[in-house]
Amino acid sequence: MLSILENAHEIAIEQSLNKSPVITFSLPADDDKSVLLTRANEVWIRDIVTGDVIASGILEERVDTR
C-alpha cells in the first residue's frame, strides 16, 4: 500500500456489465498524496469495516477543477 487518501471526497463507483468499474473522486489540489496517483499505480477502494476490496483500477483521467 502506498497511501490512504484521507482527503478524498465525492467518491463514486459506477458498475457496468462487461466493463471495469469506474471510480471517481475529488481530492484537494494541494494534497501531498496526489502525486502518487499515476498510471503506474493501481487504485483500490476497500470497505472500511471489513477491509474487502470493493473496486480497483488504474488512473485513466485526471481533471483539475479549480
PDB file of N, CA, C and O in Angstrom:
ATOM      1  N   MET A   1       0.850  -1.171   0.000  1.00  0.00           N
ATOM      2  CA  MET A   1       0.000   0.000   0.000  1.00  0.00           C
ATOM      3  C   MET A   1       0.897   1.235   0.000  1.00  0.00           C
ATOM      4  O   MET A   1       1.847   1.327   0.778  1.00  0.00           O
ATOM      5  N   LEU A   2       0.589   2.165  -0.865  1.00  0.00           N
ATOM      6  CA  LEU A   2       1.358   3.398  -0.933  1.00  0.00           C
ATOM      7  C   LEU A   2       0.829   4.463   0.009  1.00  0.00           C
ATOM      8  O   LEU A   2       1.607   5.150   0.670  1.00  0.00           O
ATOM      9  N   SER A   3      -0.475   4.603   0.076  1.00  0.00           N
ATOM     10  CA  SER A   3      -1.049   5.624   0.956  1.00  0.00           C
ATOM     11  C   SER A   3      -2.557   5.458   1.063  1.00  0.00           C
ATOM     12  O   SER A   3      -3.184   4.711   0.312  1.00  0.00           O
ATOM     13  N   ILE A   4      -3.105   6.174   2.010  1.00  0.00           N
ATOM     14  CA  ILE A   4      -4.556   6.275   2.157  1.00  0.00           C
ATOM     15  C   ILE A   4      -4.901   7.733   1.890  1.00  0.00           C
ATOM     16  O   ILE A   4      -4.324   8.634   2.499  1.00  0.00           O
ATOM     17  N   LEU A   5      -5.830   7.962   0.991  1.00  0.00           N
ATOM     18  CA  LEU A   5      -6.218   9.325   0.629  1.00  0.00           C
ATOM     19  C   LEU A   5      -7.305   9.814   1.578  1.00  0.00           C
ATOM     20  O   LEU A   5      -8.496   9.717   1.281  1.00  0.00           O
ATOM     21  N   GLU A   6      -6.876  10.344   2.730  1.00  0.00           N
ATOM     22  CA  GLU A   6      -7.819  10.782   3.757  1.00  0.00           C
ATOM     23  C   GLU A   6      -8.709  11.920   3.287  1.00  0.00           C
ATOM     24  O   GLU A   6      -9.838  12.057   3.759  1.00  0.00           O
ATOM     25  N   ASN A   7      -8.220  12.736   2.364  1.00  0.00           N
ATOM     26  CA  ASN A   7      -8.955  13.927   1.933  1.00  0.00           C
ATOM     27  C   ASN A   7      -9.832  13.690   0.711  1.00  0.00           C
ATOM     28  O   ASN A   7     -10.432  14.632   0.194  1.00  0.00           O
ATOM     29  N   ALA A   8      -9.918  12.455   0.243  1.00  0.00           N
ATOM     30  CA  ALA A   8     -10.783  12.155  -0.904  1.00  0.00           C
ATOM     31  C   ALA A   8     -12.237  12.323  -0.486  1.00  0.00           C
ATOM     32  O   ALA A   8     -12.624  11.970   0.628  1.00  0.00           O
ATOM     33  N   HIS A   9     -13.035  12.869  -1.399  1.00  0.00           N
ATOM     34  CA  HIS A   9     -14.455  13.048  -1.128  1.00  0.00           C
ATOM     35  C   HIS A   9     -15.217  12.926  -2.439  1.00  0.00           C
ATOM     36  O   HIS A   9     -14.614  12.836  -3.508  1.00  0.00           O
ATOM     37  N   GLU A  10     -16.540  12.924  -2.356  1.00  0.00           N
ATOM     38  CA  GLU A  10     -17.401  12.730  -3.525  1.00  0.00           C
ATOM     39  C   GLU A  10     -17.005  11.452  -4.281  1.00  0.00           C
ATOM     40  O   GLU A  10     -16.860  11.458  -5.504  1.00  0.00           O
ATOM     41  N   ILE A  11     -16.837  10.375  -3.536  1.00  0.00           N
ATOM     42  CA  ILE A  11     -16.398   9.094  -4.096  1.00  0.00           C
ATOM     43  C   ILE A  11     -17.596   8.350  -4.674  1.00  0.00           C
ATOM     44  O   ILE A  11     -18.641   8.243  -4.033  1.00  0.00           O
ATOM     45  N   ALA A  12     -17.432   7.840  -5.890  1.00  0.00           N
ATOM     46  CA  ALA A  12     -18.500   7.074  -6.536  1.00  0.00           C
ATOM     47  C   ALA A  12     -17.873   5.940  -7.347  1.00  0.00           C
ATOM     48  O   ALA A  12     -16.782   6.081  -7.898  1.00  0.00           O
ATOM     49  N   ILE A  13     -18.582   4.821  -7.407  1.00  0.00           N
ATOM     50  CA  ILE A  13     -18.156   3.678  -8.215  1.00  0.00           C
ATOM     51  C   ILE A  13     -19.291   3.353  -9.170  1.00  0.00           C
ATOM     52  O   ILE A  13     -20.411   3.077  -8.740  1.00  0.00           O
ATOM     53  N   GLU A  14     -19.003   3.385 -10.467  1.00  0.00           N
ATOM     54  CA  GLU A  14     -20.006   3.087 -11.486  1.00  0.00           C
ATOM     55  C   GLU A  14     -19.710   1.710 -12.079  1.00  0.00           C
ATOM     56  O   GLU A  14     -18.645   1.488 -12.655  1.00  0.00           O
ATOM     57  N   GLN A  15     -20.645   0.807 -11.935  1.00  0.00           N
ATOM     58  CA  GLN A  15     -20.508  -0.554 -12.450  1.00  0.00           C
ATOM     59  C   GLN A  15     -21.339  -0.708 -13.712  1.00  0.00           C
ATOM     60  O   GLN A  15     -22.497  -0.292 -13.746  1.00  0.00           O
ATOM     61  N   SER A  16     -20.762  -1.301 -14.752  1.00  0.00           N
ATOM     62  CA  SER A  16     -21.484  -1.605 -15.991  1.00  0.00           C
ATOM     63  C   SER A  16     -21.187  -3.049 -16.372  1.00  0.00           C
ATOM     64  O   SER A  16     -20.120  -3.577 -16.057  1.00  0.00           O
ATOM     65  N   LEU A  17     -22.122  -3.673 -17.042  1.00  0.00           N
ATOM     66  CA  LEU A  17     -21.917  -5.045 -17.484  1.00  0.00           C
ATOM     67  C   LEU A  17     -20.736  -5.133 -18.452  1.00  0.00           C
ATOM     68  O   LEU A  17     -20.600  -4.302 -19.349  1.00  0.00           O
ATOM     69  N   ASN A  18     -19.895  -6.130 -18.268  1.00  0.00           N
ATOM     70  CA  ASN A  18     -18.753  -6.414 -19.134  1.00  0.00           C
ATOM     71  C   ASN A  18     -17.743  -5.277 -19.229  1.00  0.00           C
ATOM     72  O   ASN A  18     -17.028  -5.170 -20.225  1.00  0.00           O
ATOM     73  N   LYS A  19     -17.675  -4.429 -18.207  1.00  0.00           N
ATOM     74  CA  LYS A  19     -16.700  -3.341 -18.167  1.00  0.00           C
ATOM     75  C   LYS A  19     -16.098  -3.258 -16.778  1.00  0.00           C
ATOM     76  O   LYS A  19     -16.719  -3.662 -15.795  1.00  0.00           O
ATOM     77  N   SER A  20     -14.889  -2.735 -16.706  1.00  0.00           N
ATOM     78  CA  SER A  20     -14.268  -2.488 -15.410  1.00  0.00           C
ATOM     79  C   SER A  20     -15.010  -1.369 -14.704  1.00  0.00           C
ATOM     80  O   SER A  20     -15.548  -0.475 -15.357  1.00  0.00           O
ATOM     81  N   PRO A  21     -15.048  -1.406 -13.375  1.00  0.00           N
ATOM     82  CA  PRO A  21     -15.714  -0.320 -12.655  1.00  0.00           C
ATOM     83  C   PRO A  21     -14.997   1.013 -12.881  1.00  0.00           C
ATOM     84  O   PRO A  21     -13.779   1.044 -13.054  1.00  0.00           O
ATOM     85  N   VAL A  22     -15.745   2.095 -12.878  1.00  0.00           N
ATOM     86  CA  VAL A  22     -15.190   3.442 -12.995  1.00  0.00           C
ATOM     87  C   VAL A  22     -15.276   4.088 -11.618  1.00  0.00           C
ATOM     88  O   VAL A  22     -16.364   4.254 -11.068  1.00  0.00           O
ATOM     89  N   ILE A  23     -14.130   4.450 -11.070  1.00  0.00           N
ATOM     90  CA  ILE A  23     -14.057   5.068  -9.749  1.00  0.00           C
ATOM     91  C   ILE A  23     -13.808   6.562  -9.952  1.00  0.00           C
ATOM     92  O   ILE A  23     -12.854   6.948 -10.628  1.00  0.00           O
ATOM     93  N   THR A  24     -14.648   7.386  -9.379  1.00  0.00           N
ATOM     94  CA  THR A  24     -14.429   8.830  -9.446  1.00  0.00           C
ATOM     95  C   THR A  24     -14.384   9.381  -8.027  1.00  0.00           C
ATOM     96  O   THR A  24     -15.103   8.917  -7.141  1.00  0.00           O
ATOM     97  N   PHE A  25     -13.535  10.371  -7.828  1.00  0.00           N
ATOM     98  CA  PHE A  25     -13.452  11.029  -6.530  1.00  0.00           C
ATOM     99  C   PHE A  25     -12.777  12.374  -6.706  1.00  0.00           C
ATOM    100  O   PHE A  25     -12.115  12.627  -7.713  1.00  0.00           O
ATOM    101  N   SER A  26     -12.950  13.224  -5.721  1.00  0.00           N
ATOM    102  CA  SER A  26     -12.315  14.536  -5.696  1.00  0.00           C
ATOM    103  C   SER A  26     -11.241  14.535  -4.624  1.00  0.00           C
ATOM    104  O   SER A  26     -11.371  13.892  -3.582  1.00  0.00           O
ATOM    105  N   LEU A  27     -10.183  15.271  -4.905  1.00  0.00           N
ATOM    106  CA  LEU A  27      -9.060  15.376  -3.976  1.00  0.00           C
ATOM    107  C   LEU A  27      -8.542  16.808  -4.060  1.00  0.00           C
ATOM    108  O   LEU A  27      -8.354  17.315  -5.165  1.00  0.00           O
ATOM    109  N   PRO A  28      -8.304  17.478  -2.932  1.00  0.00           N
ATOM    110  CA  PRO A  28      -7.781  18.839  -2.999  1.00  0.00           C
ATOM    111  C   PRO A  28      -6.472  18.888  -3.796  1.00  0.00           C
ATOM    112  O   PRO A  28      -5.630  17.998  -3.674  1.00  0.00           O
ATOM    113  N   ALA A  29      -6.310  19.929  -4.608  1.00  0.00           N
ATOM    114  CA  ALA A  29      -5.130  20.048  -5.468  1.00  0.00           C
ATOM    115  C   ALA A  29      -3.838  20.132  -4.667  1.00  0.00           C
ATOM    116  O   ALA A  29      -2.779  19.740  -5.157  1.00  0.00           O
ATOM    117  N   ASP A  30      -3.913  20.635  -3.450  1.00  0.00           N
ATOM    118  CA  ASP A  30      -2.697  20.772  -2.643  1.00  0.00           C
ATOM    119  C   ASP A  30      -2.415  19.544  -1.763  1.00  0.00           C
ATOM    120  O   ASP A  30      -1.523  19.588  -0.916  1.00  0.00           O
ATOM    121  N   ASP A  31      -3.158  18.462  -1.951  1.00  0.00           N
ATOM    122  CA  ASP A  31      -2.927  17.229  -1.184  1.00  0.00           C
ATOM    123  C   ASP A  31      -1.599  16.610  -1.626  1.00  0.00           C
ATOM    124  O   ASP A  31      -1.419  16.307  -2.806  1.00  0.00           O
ATOM    125  N   ASP A  32      -0.678  16.423  -0.693  1.00  0.00           N
ATOM    126  CA  ASP A  32       0.645  15.877  -0.997  1.00  0.00           C
ATOM    127  C   ASP A  32       0.583  14.496  -1.640  1.00  0.00           C
ATOM    128  O   ASP A  32       1.459  14.145  -2.431  1.00  0.00           O
ATOM    129  N   LYS A  33      -0.432  13.715  -1.314  1.00  0.00           N
ATOM    130  CA  LYS A  33      -0.517  12.346  -1.809  1.00  0.00           C
ATOM    131  C   LYS A  33      -1.033  12.255  -3.245  1.00  0.00           C
ATOM    132  O   LYS A  33      -1.043  11.172  -3.830  1.00  0.00           O
ATOM    133  N   SER A  34      -1.460  13.377  -3.814  1.00  0.00           N
ATOM    134  CA  SER A  34      -1.960  13.347  -5.189  1.00  0.00           C
ATOM    135  C   SER A  34      -0.866  12.961  -6.185  1.00  0.00           C
ATOM    136  O   SER A  34      -1.176  12.473  -7.272  1.00  0.00           O
ATOM    137  N   VAL A  35       0.400  13.168  -5.838  1.00  0.00           N
ATOM    138  CA  VAL A  35       1.496  12.797  -6.738  1.00  0.00           C
ATOM    139  C   VAL A  35       1.596  11.276  -6.889  1.00  0.00           C
ATOM    140  O   VAL A  35       2.206  10.789  -7.841  1.00  0.00           O
ATOM    141  N   LEU A  36       1.006  10.527  -5.963  1.00  0.00           N
ATOM    142  CA  LEU A  36       1.034   9.061  -6.040  1.00  0.00           C
ATOM    143  C   LEU A  36       0.016   8.515  -7.038  1.00  0.00           C
ATOM    144  O   LEU A  36       0.062   7.335  -7.385  1.00  0.00           O
ATOM    145  N   LEU A  37      -0.900   9.361  -7.500  1.00  0.00           N
ATOM    146  CA  LEU A  37      -1.923   8.925  -8.447  1.00  0.00           C
ATOM    147  C   LEU A  37      -1.364   9.001  -9.866  1.00  0.00           C
ATOM    148  O   LEU A  37      -1.480  10.019 -10.547  1.00  0.00           O
ATOM    149  N   THR A  38      -0.761   7.905 -10.284  1.00  0.00           N
ATOM    150  CA  THR A  38      -0.199   7.817 -11.629  1.00  0.00           C
ATOM    151  C   THR A  38      -0.727   6.556 -12.292  1.00  0.00           C
ATOM    152  O   THR A  38      -1.302   5.698 -11.623  1.00  0.00           O
ATOM    153  N   ARG A  39      -0.537   6.435 -13.601  1.00  0.00           N
ATOM    154  CA  ARG A  39      -0.986   5.238 -14.318  1.00  0.00           C
ATOM    155  C   ARG A  39      -0.211   3.999 -13.850  1.00  0.00           C
ATOM    156  O   ARG A  39      -0.687   2.875 -14.010  1.00  0.00           O
ATOM    157  N   ALA A  40       0.969   4.199 -13.278  1.00  0.00           N
ATOM    158  CA  ALA A  40       1.778   3.060 -12.833  1.00  0.00           C
ATOM    159  C   ALA A  40       1.243   2.442 -11.541  1.00  0.00           C
ATOM    160  O   ALA A  40       1.542   1.287 -11.238  1.00  0.00           O
ATOM    161  N   ASN A  41       0.466   3.193 -10.789  1.00  0.00           N
ATOM    162  CA  ASN A  41      -0.051   2.712  -9.505  1.00  0.00           C
ATOM    163  C   ASN A  41      -1.530   2.381  -9.614  1.00  0.00           C
ATOM    164  O   ASN A  41      -2.305   3.149 -10.185  1.00  0.00           O
ATOM    165  N   GLU A  42      -1.919   1.243  -9.070  1.00  0.00           N
ATOM    166  CA  GLU A  42      -3.312   0.832  -9.088  1.00  0.00           C
ATOM    167  C   GLU A  42      -4.046   1.465  -7.911  1.00  0.00           C
ATOM    168  O   GLU A  42      -3.496   1.577  -6.815  1.00  0.00           O
ATOM    169  N   VAL A  43      -5.285   1.877  -8.140  1.00  0.00           N
ATOM    170  CA  VAL A  43      -6.128   2.465  -7.095  1.00  0.00           C
ATOM    171  C   VAL A  43      -7.076   1.383  -6.594  1.00  0.00           C
ATOM    172  O   VAL A  43      -7.764   0.739  -7.386  1.00  0.00           O
ATOM    173  N   TRP A  44      -7.111   1.183  -5.281  1.00  0.00           N
ATOM    174  CA  TRP A  44      -8.021   0.204  -4.676  1.00  0.00           C
ATOM    175  C   TRP A  44      -8.984   0.932  -3.764  1.00  0.00           C
ATOM    176  O   TRP A  44      -8.597   1.849  -3.040  1.00  0.00           O
ATOM    177  N   ILE A  45     -10.238   0.522  -3.800  1.00  0.00           N
ATOM    178  CA  ILE A  45     -11.246   1.009  -2.856  1.00  0.00           C
ATOM    179  C   ILE A  45     -11.583  -0.159  -1.940  1.00  0.00           C
ATOM    180  O   ILE A  45     -12.015  -1.214  -2.404  1.00  0.00           O
ATOM    181  N   ARG A  46     -11.385   0.031  -0.645  1.00  0.00           N
ATOM    182  CA  ARG A  46     -11.661  -1.026   0.335  1.00  0.00           C
ATOM    183  C   ARG A  46     -12.815  -0.622   1.248  1.00  0.00           C
ATOM    184  O   ARG A  46     -13.023   0.557   1.533  1.00  0.00           O
ATOM    185  N   ASP A  47     -13.558  -1.627   1.697  1.00  0.00           N
ATOM    186  CA  ASP A  47     -14.589  -1.420   2.706  1.00  0.00           C
ATOM    187  C   ASP A  47     -13.886  -1.084   4.012  1.00  0.00           C
ATOM    188  O   ASP A  47     -13.012  -1.830   4.454  1.00  0.00           O
ATOM    189  N   ILE A  48     -14.254   0.023   4.630  1.00  0.00           N
ATOM    190  CA  ILE A  48     -13.563   0.477   5.836  1.00  0.00           C
ATOM    191  C   ILE A  48     -13.764  -0.472   7.019  1.00  0.00           C
ATOM    192  O   ILE A  48     -12.914  -0.527   7.908  1.00  0.00           O
ATOM    193  N   VAL A  49     -14.852  -1.206   7.047  1.00  0.00           N
ATOM    194  CA  VAL A  49     -15.144  -2.112   8.162  1.00  0.00           C
ATOM    195  C   VAL A  49     -14.485  -3.477   7.959  1.00  0.00           C
ATOM    196  O   VAL A  49     -13.784  -3.967   8.844  1.00  0.00           O
ATOM    197  N   THR A  50     -14.711  -4.092   6.790  1.00  0.00           N
ATOM    198  CA  THR A  50     -14.216  -5.452   6.559  1.00  0.00           C
ATOM    199  C   THR A  50     -12.838  -5.508   5.917  1.00  0.00           C
ATOM    200  O   THR A  50     -12.146  -6.521   6.024  1.00  0.00           O
ATOM    201  N   GLY A  51     -12.431  -4.424   5.246  1.00  0.00           N
ATOM    202  CA  GLY A  51     -11.145  -4.423   4.557  1.00  0.00           C
ATOM    203  C   GLY A  51     -11.200  -5.086   3.184  1.00  0.00           C
ATOM    204  O   GLY A  51     -10.179  -5.168   2.501  1.00  0.00           O
ATOM    205  N   ASP A  52     -12.379  -5.560   2.767  1.00  0.00           N
ATOM    206  CA  ASP A  52     -12.525  -6.201   1.459  1.00  0.00           C
ATOM    207  C   ASP A  52     -12.358  -5.171   0.338  1.00  0.00           C
ATOM    208  O   ASP A  52     -12.788  -4.025   0.474  1.00  0.00           O
ATOM    209  N   VAL A  53     -11.735  -5.581  -0.767  1.00  0.00           N
ATOM    210  CA  VAL A  53     -11.589  -4.713  -1.930  1.00  0.00           C
ATOM    211  C   VAL A  53     -12.930  -4.651  -2.659  1.00  0.00           C
ATOM    212  O   VAL A  53     -13.464  -5.677  -3.080  1.00  0.00           O
ATOM    213  N   ILE A  54     -13.465  -3.450  -2.803  1.00  0.00           N
ATOM    214  CA  ILE A  54     -14.744  -3.244  -3.475  1.00  0.00           C
ATOM    215  C   ILE A  54     -14.519  -3.040  -4.968  1.00  0.00           C
ATOM    216  O   ILE A  54     -15.266  -3.573  -5.789  1.00  0.00           O
ATOM    217  N   ALA A  55     -13.490  -2.270  -5.323  1.00  0.00           N
ATOM    218  CA  ALA A  55     -13.180  -1.985  -6.724  1.00  0.00           C
ATOM    219  C   ALA A  55     -11.703  -1.637  -6.828  1.00  0.00           C
ATOM    220  O   ALA A  55     -11.090  -1.196  -5.856  1.00  0.00           O
ATOM    221  N   SER A  56     -11.142  -1.837  -8.003  1.00  0.00           N
ATOM    222  CA  SER A  56      -9.752  -1.453  -8.242  1.00  0.00           C
ATOM    223  C   SER A  56      -9.588  -1.090  -9.707  1.00  0.00           C
ATOM    224  O   SER A  56     -10.384  -1.495 -10.554  1.00  0.00           O
ATOM    225  N   GLY A  57      -8.545  -0.320  -9.994  1.00  0.00           N
ATOM    226  CA  GLY A  57      -8.292   0.070 -11.373  1.00  0.00           C
ATOM    227  C   GLY A  57      -7.094   0.985 -11.475  1.00  0.00           C
ATOM    228  O   GLY A  57      -6.444   1.288 -10.474  1.00  0.00           O
ATOM    229  N   ILE A  58      -6.800   1.431 -12.698  1.00  0.00           N
ATOM    230  CA  ILE A  58      -5.696   2.349 -12.917  1.00  0.00           C
ATOM    231  C   ILE A  58      -6.247   3.736 -13.216  1.00  0.00           C
ATOM    232  O   ILE A  58      -7.411   3.890 -13.586  1.00  0.00           O
ATOM    233  N   LEU A  59      -5.403   4.733 -13.052  1.00  0.00           N
ATOM    234  CA  LEU A  59      -5.799   6.099 -13.339  1.00  0.00           C
ATOM    235  C   LEU A  59      -5.985   6.262 -14.837  1.00  0.00           C
ATOM    236  O   LEU A  59      -5.069   6.013 -15.621  1.00  0.00           O
ATOM    237  N   GLU A  60      -7.174   6.681 -15.223  1.00  0.00           N
ATOM    238  CA  GLU A  60      -7.461   6.864 -16.650  1.00  0.00           C
ATOM    239  C   GLU A  60      -7.505   8.349 -17.000  1.00  0.00           C
ATOM    240  O   GLU A  60      -7.047   8.753 -18.069  1.00  0.00           O
ATOM    241  N   GLU A  61      -8.048   9.147 -16.112  1.00  0.00           N
ATOM    242  CA  GLU A  61      -8.201  10.568 -16.404  1.00  0.00           C
ATOM    243  C   GLU A  61      -8.019  11.357 -15.125  1.00  0.00           C
ATOM    244  O   GLU A  61      -8.516  10.976 -14.065  1.00  0.00           O
ATOM    245  N   ARG A  62      -7.306  12.453 -15.240  1.00  0.00           N
ATOM    246  CA  ARG A  62      -7.103  13.337 -14.090  1.00  0.00           C
ATOM    247  C   ARG A  62      -7.548  14.736 -14.515  1.00  0.00           C
ATOM    248  O   ARG A  62      -7.074  15.267 -15.519  1.00  0.00           O
ATOM    249  N   VAL A  63      -8.457  15.324 -13.747  1.00  0.00           N
ATOM    250  CA  VAL A  63      -9.026  16.616 -14.104  1.00  0.00           C
ATOM    251  C   VAL A  63      -8.829  17.589 -12.954  1.00  0.00           C
ATOM    252  O   VAL A  63      -9.141  17.271 -11.806  1.00  0.00           O
ATOM    253  N   ASP A  64      -8.312  18.777 -13.260  1.00  0.00           N
ATOM    254  CA  ASP A  64      -8.169  19.827 -12.269  1.00  0.00           C
ATOM    255  C   ASP A  64      -9.360  20.768 -12.416  1.00  0.00           C
ATOM    256  O   ASP A  64      -9.521  21.400 -13.459  1.00  0.00           O
ATOM    257  N   THR A  65     -10.194  20.867 -11.384  1.00  0.00           N
ATOM    258  CA  THR A  65     -11.424  21.650 -11.483  1.00  0.00           C
ATOM    259  C   THR A  65     -11.354  22.945 -10.680  1.00  0.00           C
ATOM    260  O   THR A  65     -12.389  23.494 -10.303  1.00  0.00           O
ATOM    261  N   ARG A  66     -10.165  23.430 -10.417  1.00  0.00           N
ATOM    262  CA  ARG A  66     -10.046  24.682  -9.647  1.00  0.00           C
ATOM    263  C   ARG A  66     -10.630  25.837 -10.404  1.00  0.00           C
ATOM    264  O   ARG A  66     -10.619  26.966  -9.913  1.00  0.00           O
TER     265      ARG A  66
END
